[in-house]
């Protein structure tokens, strides 16, 4: 599984990104505008947040979908077992811990802008026969969208858990593309077409990019939504792991395919992963 490392500064970066996302569903971005020091600092700040009981003051308040989600709140689609993680959801208008507010809002804005730029690269490199199926250019799907989700994840050290419980069970992302600030520890794996699992690099300062189901849907699977997971650490590496994905979501009314809007698909998937109550039929 040849997940390419794409140099953001390279004139051929857009072609390399397209090739890797087309072939594997993943790419790794280096030399981008967000420094490794900045990533380390924001992980340190959120690490302190998760270690403090004050986090429960930010507990999610349905029907809102932002704030703190307690340990074992979410399961992968079709998995009955909850993942071994806790997390915090951030949208543009989300209440945030005061000490983290400015840095988190800034990283949200910068990841959103970078994601839209990368979508414009993908749009440019996509063959005409695929592009004609898009209801809008990919970057224009994002115009004025406030739907993108920044998720700050904490995977605590793994203690006693049932045999099939892992940090993040095998799943595909919901959105167009995901920008993942390099995790603080290894553990991310992606599955190739033959069903084999491969470690994804987590070098300091790099950003992992992967396709989501919305991009797969709107491109008629030209860009595959690759299954991935976060495995449990071995005994020697059994420490907290932090991760920060930015999920790029288009405006709710954007058509992904005839008869299915971005919001239609999002609400369906939130129910499947246990973050939205099922409605009575």
Secondary structure, 3 states (H helix, E strand, C coil): CCCCEEECCCCCHHHHHHHHHHHHCEEEEECCCCCHHHHHHHHHHHHHHHCCHHHHHHECCCCCCCEEECCCCCECCCCCCECCCEEEEECCCCCCCHHHHHHHHHHHHHHHHHHHHHHHHHHHHCCHHHHCCCCCCCCHHHCCCCCCEEEEEEECCCCCCCCCCCCEEEECCCCCEEEEECCCCCCEEEECCCCCEEECCCCCCCEEEEECHHHHHHCCCCCCCCCEEECCCCHHHCCCEEEEEEECCCCCCCEEECCEEHHHHHHHHHHHCCCCCCCCC
